[in-house]
Amino acid sequence: MTSANPISILLTPNTPTTLCIGSGRFLRSVLVPFLSAHSKPAVFQTRGRSFLDFFLSKVEAVDHEHGTVVPSLSYPVDTIAYDGTICTDNIEISAVGTLGSSDGKSRLLDLLRNTIRVIGVGVTEAGLSHASNQCMRDLTLILYTIYCHQAGHGDERKICIVNTDNVPNNGDVIRGHVLENAREFYSNKDERGGRTESFLQFLEKKVAFLNTMVDRITSSREGSNGMIPSCEPLPEKAIVICDPGSDLPDWMRAKEIQEKFGVKIRQRPKELECDISLKLRVANGTHTALAHAMALSSLPNTESLSSASSSLFLSYLDSLYQTQIYPGAIHDGISEEETESAWLDWRKRVQHPYFGLSTFFITQNGAAKGGIRLSPTLKSLVNGFVDGDSITTENPISVSMAFAFAAILRFLTPIRERSEEEKQRGIYVGWLDGHVAGNDLNLESAVDEVVTYADGLRYNLSVGWYELKCGCCVESTASSSFMKREVSLPESLSMLGRGRQPSAYKDVIQSYLLHPQGGDLRTILQGKSVDEEMQRKFILDTFVCAVSTLYARMASGDSLIQILKEMQEIQHVYSNGLSTSCDVLVDGTLSIEAAIGQPMHFRKCPIPDSSRLMTTPIGLTVDDVPSVVFSEVRGQNVIDLHTHLLPASHGALCLWGIDELLTYHYLVAEYFMTAPPSISPESFYAMSKTQQANLIWEAMFVNRSPISEATRGVLTTLVALGLEAEVKSRDLPAIRRFYDEYRKNGLSGSERFVDLAYRISGVRHAIMTNIPFDSASTESQHWRPKKKEFPDTFKSALRVDPLLAGDRNTVEAALKASGYGTTVADARRYLHDWCDTMKPEYMMASTPHDFYLPPTDGGSILAGVKKLGINEAALQAPFAFTDLSGTDCNRCDGTDDIPSIINENSDFLIEVLMPVCEERNLPLALKIGAHRSVNPSLLSAGDGMVAFADTGSLARLCGRFPKVRFLATFLSRANQHEACVLALKFRNLHIYGCWWYSNNPSIIEEITQMRVEMLGTSFTAQHSDARVIDQLIYKWSHSRAVISNVLSHEYVKTARSGWRFSRDEIRRDVWRLFGGSYEEFMSKTLK
């Protein structure tokens, strides 16, 4: 039906008492049916006339002076049940028209002579953005017309304005716009008319602008051109209306009517706030998180969630709700019952097998939706954590939330620079998982498979591209100028490129998360004190790093499904699956600058070996290389090449706890520097261990600042064990109570503590020091007659000092005590038998600073040596091998206090030790350069004066026994350069660690840098030399911090020389330095 003057209204004989402005699917599928149950509303489209034309195409109309009259008007609404059946309801209305023409507007104003009780407003969010929008001006005109008609009628009932868009506080927003328009356009008219009640007063007294929330997923019947709504079954809260003044018509309050049409009427604003919060967080939040991941995975419709293969995405959804949304809602005062009810309802709806939404459609305005739908939960979690209401003591934000934001950013990342045509359309082109991204993408191929999903935006699953729009701008330095400027989020991400390490994206992602058009998390930083603000900043920085890590992986080509699988299947760093704290995703450190000087506790690197980031060349910005190095050093499990530790199965020989830490011989020596004259070494050692520890704690931690390496190590250990509060309050009894909780459980408690220390320090296994030449020692009882079982995290090393020194008295005494003869053959058998028992990694000995093997008369350093015999004076020192019968070689004053001298011509060396090493392919480890008993009264604390040692003997050993591998470390700083040179000359020599007084950060740094410069990665960077289990924690965290700095500088220097590293190359190198080179050396067979 067409004419020169198109029809602008269709009427029925019914008189409308309700009016709807707009004709969107939601208004037509929820509010209009509800109003139609009592009074058939008039529906006027705001600008276009498609809804009117839909009716004109199917009715026979009769002209009337006020419009075109028809007997009835109705339109269909399809509801798709969960079993797939379709129920179609015909919704009756009294009139349909358009406000898009002057005639249509005039016809509507004529209808307003009747009493209008409810006006539904179905405009979009854009229509509510400001008062000057035409729809807001039209609504003001409508209300003014009603005001003019009703003036003086004395009707006290209010006109209720009900909005069907989820703009927060939408009724208040509309009220503000209408009042603004009333002041601008109608105040003078009131004065000229001489009315006793102004229009503004009318609006205040006679119009109720009600806040609402709407929630029903709607689409349209296929082939209907959007005119016939197709909907999910009515949810319990399809529309919630807050009516604090009870202004709605009485018929709306009937419970059966509300239940039939999915309506909830609330009287308290707090109730509506709860409903809105739950919808935003539960339904909208999970929908947004889900849609981006599914769209990128080429799953274009949420209907696929009903299939058996959807368990991965449902697990993701469940985790997001259970660990994030639920606790956040509870913290904000929403009841458990309301929260759980909303979730169960939504989970059923989102799995509807026959009705879903386009995942691409849902991604629209994703940057802002992240802030509107997901950020409220983030804020609640942080507030709860800071307030102490959180049920967890770790970062409350999980990897599932980080994944949600990373997926949004990945979707908003363009595949290439925009063409001119794309710039004019305001779009970007992205790429789907599994497709190669590049500038040569052809959008014109497979055109028959192009799908339009919204507002002219398209996707093509077969080619692997999609179009997107994004109005969010962020502050970015991702350009060649390095000057900060505001650019669109997609442009900023595009400038950074797709093959970068996580640190490259942190600034842009933080800018997005804080931006009011983006994540809108600015308020998360607002605390009640400086300490609280620092805590909040730490949580935000951690989240930024977590999102950056996942985004970097996604942008590099790691599929979202693969990442979700890693999380769900508890792979890699995800020890708690999808609920794992996002802390684990920090790649390296929050800040390179802040990390300087901080202990670097073990934390597994968040980038798995399978990630494409591993083979991506690392950038050259100030943080690129260091961030990767820090992450790889922090995340490398280590082989602790030499310790004095023993397993929990060895009872009291397994040393651990605060008293053992405080009475470690370093601290005893430091204590006696300033001990009062009344405390002599003899009286000190006569005290119990607890009394000794009390003295040291008071003197070195309370009366002095603990800034030495030994005292700082105690602090690092305790804080890593979770005792930061006890350390701050200097509460030694409370620290002891912590350890007592383990001790009271006996062996199992010891084992648990050992496991904890290994886990914190990142030690794969530690090599012990075990001595066979003392049948009466306490340790030997754990080997014979029956070897005690212990975990493979402990491996043995066979101490053979007497054989190296040719100490016949000690060796023969040990042979006789064990029932062997005293021949060389018996000595070999004895050594073989102990190897069978202990299964050692290597033989080892500690030599004094003055051991010396002179060359022969020919002068060659590798020629034979004259037999010098044994240094009797050295062997008579405390704890030497002159008498081992009463020595406990595993006390702090044991093992390393056993000096030995290499007697190169000794039968024991030539015919016993070296042949056994060759036959069993066992290396010999040497620790060279200790000067024992500098102050005998201090026992082990009096050992260790650093003295220069002659490296010639080591050179001759390597040359004379080329089939034997030697491991060596030197105590003296002055020997380190010579040691590196020797390692370059002998393929059977491996240098390891920073021993004893070289194990201080400044010296570790110097030695490690020299070794890297001379040996590359063909050495082992460190060993702990720990005697107390707890020491593993600080010795490795302090060493990691120093070594990562050294390596960062060396890699940057190499990069500036023209070499581009990949992450897998750095991981390989770090693996070598922390045990891999040792393993390679150990597997070497020399011929």
C-alpha positions, 0 to 999 in steps of 0.5 A, spaced: 500 500 500 503 506 497 501 513 495 504 520 494 503 521 502 505 514 505 501 512 511 504 514 517 499 510 522 495 504 523 489 504 528 484 499 531 478 501 534 481 500 541 483 506 545 490 505 547 492 507 555 499 505 554 504 507 548 511 504 546 516 508 543 521 504 539 520 497 535 526 493 537 526 486 538 526 486 545 521 491 546 516 487 542 518 480 545 517 482 552 514 489 554 509 489 549 506 482 550 506 484 558 502 491 556 498 487 551 495 483 557 491 488 559 491 494 554 493 493 547 499 499 546 500 503 541 507 502 538 511 508 534 518 507 531 522 512 533 525 514 526 524 509 520 518 505 518 519 498 517 515 496 523 509 500 520 510 497 513 510 490 515 503 491 517 501 495 511 504 489 507 498 484 510 492 488 512 486 491 508 485 498 511 480 504 511 482 511 511 479 515 517 480 522 519 485 521 524 489 515 520 488 508 517 483 504 521 484 496 521 479 491 525 486 489 529 493 489 529 498 483 531 505 481 530 508 474 531 513 472 536 517 465 536 519 462 542 524 456 541 523 451 547 529 447 549 526 441 545 526 445 539 519 446 538 517 453 536 511 456 539 508 462 536 504 468 540 500 473 536 501 480 540 495 484 539 496 492 539 492 498 538 496 502 533 502 502 529 506 508 526 512 512 525 515 518 529 520 519 523 515 523 519 511 530 521 505 526 519 506 520 524 508 525 529 502 529 529 497 522 529 501 520 535 499 527 538 492 526 537 492 519 540 494 523 547 488 526 548 486 519 551 489 517 558 496 514 557 498 510 564 505 507 561 510 509 556 515 504 554 521 507 551 525 502 547 531 506 544 538 504 544 544 506 548 546 511 543 539 514 543 539 515 551 546 518 550 544 525 551 538 530 551 539 532 544 537 525 541 531 526 537 528 520 541 529 524 547 526 530 544 520 526 542 519 523 549 519 530 552 514 533 546 509 527 548 509 528 555 508 536 554 502 534 550 499 529 555 501 535 560 497 540 556 491 535 555 491 533 562 492 540 566 486 541 571 483 534 570 485 532 577 488 525 576 493 523 581 495 517 578 502 518 575 505 516 568 510 511 568 516 511 563 519 504 562 525 503 559 528 497 555 535 498 554 540 496 560 543 503 561 545 503 568 539 507 572 536 508 565 530 511 568 534 517 572 538 518 565 531 519 561 528 523 567 535 528 566 534 528 559 527 530 559 528 535 564 533 538 560 529 539 554 523 541 558 527 547 561 530 549 554 524 548 550 517 549 554 518 553 560 516 560 556 510 556 553 508 555 561 509 562 562 505 565 556 499 560 558 498 562 565 498 555 568 498 554 575 502 548 575 508 548 570 511 543 566 517 542 570 512 541 576 508 536 572 514 532 570 516 532 578 509 530 580 506 526 575 511 522 571 515 516 574 521 515 571 522 508 573 529 504 573 529 497 569 533 491 567 532 487 561 534 480 560 531 476 554 536 473 548 532 475 542 534 474 535 529 474 529 525 469 524 530 467 518 527 470 512 523 475 516 528 481 515 528 482 522 521 483 523 519 477 527 522 476 534 525 469 535 526 468 542 529 463 548 524 461 553 522 467 558 527 467 563 524 469 570 527 476 570 526 478 563 524 485 565 525 488 572 522 494 574 523 498 580 517 502 582 519 505 589 513 509 589 508 504 587 506 508 581 505 502 576 498 500 574 495 495 579 494 490 574 501 489 573 502 487 580 498 481 580 503 475 581 500 470 576 501 476 570 508 477 572 510 470 572 507 469 565 511 474 562 517 474 566 516 480 570 519 482 576 517 489 580 521 491 585 520 497 590 527 498 593 532 500 589 537 496 592 533 490 589 534 492 582 541 494 583 542 487 585 538 484 579 542 489 575 549 487 578 547 479 577 545 480 570 552 484 568 556 479 572 553 473 571 549 473 564 553 479 560 560 478 563 560 470 562 557 471 555 562 476 553 568 472 555 565 466 552 563 469 545 570 472 544 574 465 545 568 462 541 569 467 535 576 466 535 576 459 535 571 459 529 565 457 533 560 462 530 554 461 535 553 459 542 548 453 540 555 449 540 555 449 547 550 444 547 554 439 544 559 434 548 565 437 545 563 444 549 565 441 555 572 445 555 568 452 554 563 450 559 569 448 564 571 455 563 565 458 564 564 455 571 570 457 573 569 464 571 563 464 575 565 460 581 572 463 583 571 470 580 563 472 579 560 468 585 565 471 591 565 478 588 557 478 588 558 475 595 563 481 597 558 486 594 552 484 599 548 480 594 545 473 597 548 466 596 541 464 594 540 470 589 547 469 586 546 461 585 539 462 582 541 467 577 547 462 575 543 456 574 538 460 570 543 463 566 547 456 565 541 453 562 539 458 557 546 459 554 546 451 553 540 452 549 541 447 543 536 450 538 537 457 540 543 461 540 546 468 538 552 469 534 558 469 537 561 475 533 555 479 534 556 479 542 563 481 541 561 488 538 563 494 543 568 488 546 573 493 549 567 497 553 564 491 555 570 488 558 569 494 563 562 494 564 561 487 564 567 484 567 571 489 571 565 490 576 567 483 578 575 485 578 573 491 583 569 487 588 575 481 588 580 486 589 576 490 595 574 484 598 582 481 598 584 488 601 578 488 606 580 481 608 574 478 606 577 474 601 577 466 602 584 466 600 590 469 602 593 469 595 591 474 589 584 473 588 584 474 580 584 467 577 587 465 570 580 465 567 579 472 568 586 474 565 584 469 559 577 473 558 581 480 557 586 477 553 581 474 548 578 481 548 584 484 546 586 478 541 579 479 538 581 487 537 588 486 534 588 487 526 591 482 522 594 488 518 594 495 516 588 498 514 586 499 507 583 506 505 576 503 504 577 500 511 579 506 514 573 510 511 568 504 513 571 505 520 573 498 521 579 493 522 580 486 519 582 481 524 584 473 523 581 467 526 585 462 530 589 456 525 590 461 520 596 465 518 596 472 519 599 477 514 598 483 509 597 478 503 590 476 506 585 476 500 578 478 503 575 477 496 576 469 496 570 465 498 566 470 497 560 465 498 562 464 505 562 471 507 557 472 513 554 479 515 553 479 523 552 486 525 552 493 522 555 491 516 561 487 519 562 480 516 566 474 517 569 468 513 570 462 517 574 458 511 579 464 509 579 466 517 578 473 517 573 478 520 571 485 521 571 489 527 570 496 530 572 499 536 572 506 539 576 505 545 583 509 544 589 508 549 595 512 550 601 508 546 608 509 545 608 503 540 611 507 534 617 509 531 617 516 535 616 513 542 612 519 544 606 518 547 599 519 544 592 517 544 591 512 538 585 507 537 586 500 541 586 496 535 591 501 532 596 501 538 596 493 538 597 493 531 603 497 531 606 493 537 606 487 532 604 480 533 610 476 535 613 480 541 614 477 548 609 479 554 613 485 556 612 489 550 604 489 551 604 491 558 603 499 557 598 498 552 594 493 556 595 497 562 592 503 559 586 499 556 584 496 563 585 503 566 581 507 560 574 509 562 572 507 555 576 500 556 577 496 562 575 502 567 579 500 573 582 506 575 578 506 582 581 499 583 587 503 585 584 508 590 586 506 597 585 508 604 592 509 605 599 509 602 600 501 604 593 499 601 594 503 595 601 500 594 597 493 595 592 495 590 597 497 585 601 490 586 595 486 584 593 491 578 600 490 576 600 482 576 593 482 573 596 487 567 602 482 566 598 476 566 593 478 561 600 480 557 602 473 557 596 470 555 595 476 550 602 475 547 601 467 546 594 468 543 597 474 538 603 469 536 599 464 534 597 459 540 590 457 539 585 459 545 583 452 545 590 450 547 591 455 552 584 453 555 586 446 555 592 447 559 588 450 564 583 445 564 587 439 564 592 442 570 598 442 565 604 447 566 603 452 571 596 451 572 596 447 578 589 449 580 586 448 573 582 454 571 582 457 578 589 458 579 591 465 581 593 469 575 600 470 579 603 464 575 602 468 569 607 473 571 613 473 566 619 474 569 618 480 574 613 486 575 618 491 573 625 490 571 627 496 576 624 494 582 627 487 581 634 489 582 636 486 589 630 482 590 630 475 592 628 471 586 624 465 588 623 460 583 616 460 579 615 456 573 615 460 567 608 461 564 610 460 557 610 452 555 615 449 550 610 448 545 608 456 545 610 459 538 613 465 543 619 460 544 621 461 537 619 468 536 625 473 535 626 477 542 625 485 541 631 490 543 627 495 547 630 496 554 625 490 557 625 485 552 631 481 553 631 482 561 624 480 562 625 474 558 632 472 562 628 474 568 623 469 567 627 463 564 632 464 570 626 464 575 623 458 572 628 453 571 629 447 576 636 446 578 640 441 580 644 443 586 651 440 584 654 440 591 650 440 598 651 437 605 644 435 606 641 429 608 634 426 607 628 426 612 629 418 613 636 420 616 633 423 622 637 428 626 642 428 620 637 432 616 637 439 619 632 444 618 628 449 622 630 456 625 635 454 630 639 450 625 639 457 620 641 461 626 646 457 628 649 456 621 657 457 622 657 463 618 652 466 623 656 464 629 663 467 626 659 473 625 656 473 632 663 472 635 665 479 632 661 483 637 660 478 642 660 480 649 667 478 653 663 474 658 661 469 652 667 465 650 666 460 644 667 454 650 661 457 653 657 458 647 658 451 644 656 448 651 649 451 650 643 448 647 642 449 640 635 454 642 640 458 647 645 459 641 639 461 637 636 466 642 643 469 642 644 470 635 637 473 634 638 478 639 645 480 637 644 480 629 637 481 628 634 485 634 640 489 636 643 490 629 640 490 622 641 484 618 644 486 612 650 481 611 648 476 606 648 470 612 643 474 616 639 477 610 639 469 607 635 468 614 630 473 612 629 471 605 627 464 607 622 466 613 619 471 608 618 465 603 615 461 608 610 466 609 613 468 616 613 476 613 609 478 619 613 474 624 619 477 621 616 484 622 615 484 629 621 480 630 617 474 634 622 469 634 617 464 638 612 465 633 617 463 628 618 457 632 611 455 632 611 455 625 616 450 625 613 446 631 607 444 626 611 440 622 616 437 627 610 435 631 608 430 625 615 426 626 618 423 619 612 425 615 612 433 618 620 433 616 618 430 609 613 435 608 618 441 610 623 438 605 618 438 600 616 445 601 623 447 601 625 444 594 618 447 591 620 454 593 627 453 591 626 450 585 631 444 586 630 438 582 635 434 586 640 435 590 647 432 591 649 430 598 656 428 601 657 421 604 663 418 607 664 411 607 671 411 611 668 412 618 664 405 619 662 408 626 659 414 624 652 416 625 651 416 617 653 409 616 648 406 620 643 409 614 647 405 609 649 399 612 647 393 614 641 396 610 640 402 606 634 406 608 630 408 602 630 416 600 626 420 595 630 421 588 630 428 590 637 426 594 643 423 590 649 421 593 656 423 592 662 419 595 667 422 599 674 419 598 679 424 601 683 419 604 684 416 597 686 422 594 691 424 599 694 417 600 692 416 607 694 409 608 692 409 616 685 412 615 684 407 609 687 401 612 683 402 618 676 403 614 678 397 611 679 392 617 673 395 620 669 393 615 672 386 614 676 387 608 683 386 607 688 391 606 691 390 599 690 395 594 685 390 591 681 390 597 681 397 597 678 397 590 673 392 592 671 396 598 670 402 594 666 398 588 662 396 594 660 403 597 659 405 590 654 399 589 651 401 596 650 409 595 650 409 587 654 416 587 653 421 582 661 422 583 667 421 587 669 428 591 674 431 595 676 437 599 683 440 598 687 445 602 689 451 600 697 449 600 696 442 596 702 442 591 704 437 586 711 439 583 712 437 576 718 432 574 725 434 573 723 436 566 719 441 568 712 439 564 706 441 568 703 434 566 709 430 567 710 425 573 711 428 580 715 426 586 712 423 592 711 428 597 708 423 602 702 426 607 702 433 610 702 430 617 700 437 620 694 438 615 692 431 617 692 433 625 688 439 624 681 438 627 676 433 624 682 431 619 682 424 617 687 422 622 682 419 627 675 419 624 672 414 629 668 419 633 667 424 628 660 425 625 661 428 619 654 431 617 654 436 623 656 443 621 663 442 623 663 435 618 665 434 611 668 440 609 673 440 615 676 434 612 683 437 609 686 432 604 692 433 599 693 430 593 699 425 593 699 423 585 704 417 586 700 414 591 698 407 590 691 409 592 690 414 587 693 411 581 691 403 583 684 404 587 681 411 586 682 413 578 681 406 576 674 405 579 673 412 577 674 410 570 671 403 570 664 406 573 665 412 569 664 416 575 667 423 575 672 426 581 669 433 584 674 437 587 673 443 592 680 447 592 683 452 597 680 452 604 684 454 610 682 450 616 682 451 623 684 459 622 681 459 629 680 452 632 676 455 638 670 457 634 670 450 631 667 450 624 666 457 624 673 458 625 675 455 618 675 458 611 681 463 611 681 464 603 688 463 600 690 462 593 691 455 591 696 452 586 692 450 580 697 446 577 696 440 581 689 440 578 692 441 571 696 435 572 690 430 574 686 432 568 692 431 563 695 424 567 688 421 567 684 423 561 679 418 561 677 421 568 672 427 568 673 432 574 669 437 577 672 443 580 670 449 584 675 454 588 674 458 594 679 464 592 677 469 588 684 470 585 683 462 582 677 463 578 680 466 572 685 460 572 680 455 573 676 458 567 683 458 563 684 450 565 676 449 563 678 451 556 684 447 556 681 440 558 675 437 556 675 432 562 674 438 566 668 442 568 667 448 573 661 449 577 659 454 583 661 459 587 663 456 594 663 458 601 666 465 602 665 466 594 657 465 595 656 472 596 652 476 591 658 481 589 663 475 588 657 471 584 656 477 579 663 477 578 665 470 577 659 469 573 660 474 568 667 472 567 665 465 566 660 467 561 665 471 557 670 465 557 666 459 557 659 461 554 654 456 557 659 450 558 659 451 566 654 450 572 653 457 575 652 455 582 651 450 587 648 451 594 653 448 599 647 448 604 647 444 610 640 446 612 634 444 608 631 451 609 638 454 606 636 452 599 631 457 599 635 463 600 641 461 597 638 459 590 633 465 590 639 470 591 643 466 586 638 467 581 637 474 582 644 475 581 645 471 575 639 473 571 642 480 572 649 478 569 645 474 563 641 480 561 647 484 560 651 479 556 645 477 552 643 485 551 651 486 549 650 480 544 644 483 541 647 489 540 652 486 536 647 483 531 644 477 534 637 476 535 635 471 540 629 467 541 626 465 547 627 457 546 635 459 545 635 463 552 631 457 555 636 452 553 642 456 555 639 457 562 638 450 563 645 449 561 647 453 567 643 451 572 644 443 571 644 442 563 651 443 562 653 438 568 648 433 565 652 433 559 658 433 562 656 427 566 654 423 560 660 424 556 665 418 555 672 420 554 677 415 550 
